[in-house]
Amino acid sequence: MDKLKAFESFVSVATKGSLTAAAKAEGVAPAIMGRRLDALEEHLGVKLMVRTTRRITLTHEGSAFLEDCQRLLSDVSNAEASVSAGGVKAAGHLRITAPAGFGRRHVAPLVPRFYDRHPEVKISLNLSDRVVDLAAEGYDCAVRVGDLPDSSLVSVRLADNRRLCVATPEYLARRGTPQHPQELAQHDCLTLSSDASQTRGWAFRVERPEGGSEVVHVKPGGPLDCSDGQVLHDWCLGGWGIAWRSTWEVDAEIAAGRLVPVLDDFAAPPNGIYMIFPQRKHMPLRVRLWIDYLKMQYERPEFWRQGVIL
């Protein structure tokens, strides 16, 4: 039995959910996939999955073995890429994950540009707002926005992320410009209806009477709220109120004059935009080059207003 091929087939069937889909992806008959899995289970002496005509379900042992196989195959791919062309040419499969909204705007446009520079690298981009387990799900790295929880993962700060209040010139001409966060109570504020990261409200830095400053949180209200940040952004551009958004989302509109910063003197200290990855003694060249490429792009102030450069 070719163990590596058997591991690859097992991972393919488990992730795709069927023998037929896995066989089609590899260009073989489903019966061949079935025989590989039978041989693997016989070799291990355990049942890895329960197969019926309608579905495939991993056993407890199969779920644990899947994580190990994904890590093993990733390590094999990394080993091959690290010695490709003497370690000078990036190759292999680069698996990236990023938050959906940020990823659509500021990661996805960079992927084909990076591929154009390194055509022997295959790239998979996952956009999801859930926190992806990199090691368990086989990803090389992830872009994360905001404060990072304590973790065994390694992080590289790519750029600052500030949040600020914005509104259209038309709204401010109609309703006036607030001069202090407390004045938001007299305005239509566009707020997230359900977002754990904003349960404390909008953050501002204000001066203390006894000297110095502190970060305070204000919970503004208004006639419109939504659980989707992009909708709030669109409503804000439509002149329906004041929104509290990240600079990565509104820099281009501010530069074009479509939005105006409000209460900028009270903006809270920035958090960060990070690349995180599992701690590895030997990082694959493709991952190192991808991190360097993002850092180069994100460090340019004009990137947030104009987009990527070659």
Secondary structure, 3 states (H helix, E strand, C coil): CCHHHHHHHHHHHHHHCCHHHHHHHHCCCHHHHHHHHHHHHHHHCCCCEEECCCCEEECHHHHHHHHHHHHHHHHHHHHHHHHHHHHCCCCEEEEEEECHHHHHHHCCCHHHHHHHHCCCEEEEEEECCCCCCHHHHCCCEEEEECCCCCCCCEEEEEEEECEEEEECHHHHHHHCCCCCHHHHHHCCEEEECCCHHHCCCEEEEEECCCCCEEEEEECCCCCCEECCHHHHHHHHHCCCCEEEEEHHHHHHHHHHCCCEEECHHHECCCEEEEEEECCCCCCCHHHHHHHHHHHHHHCCCCHHHHCCCC
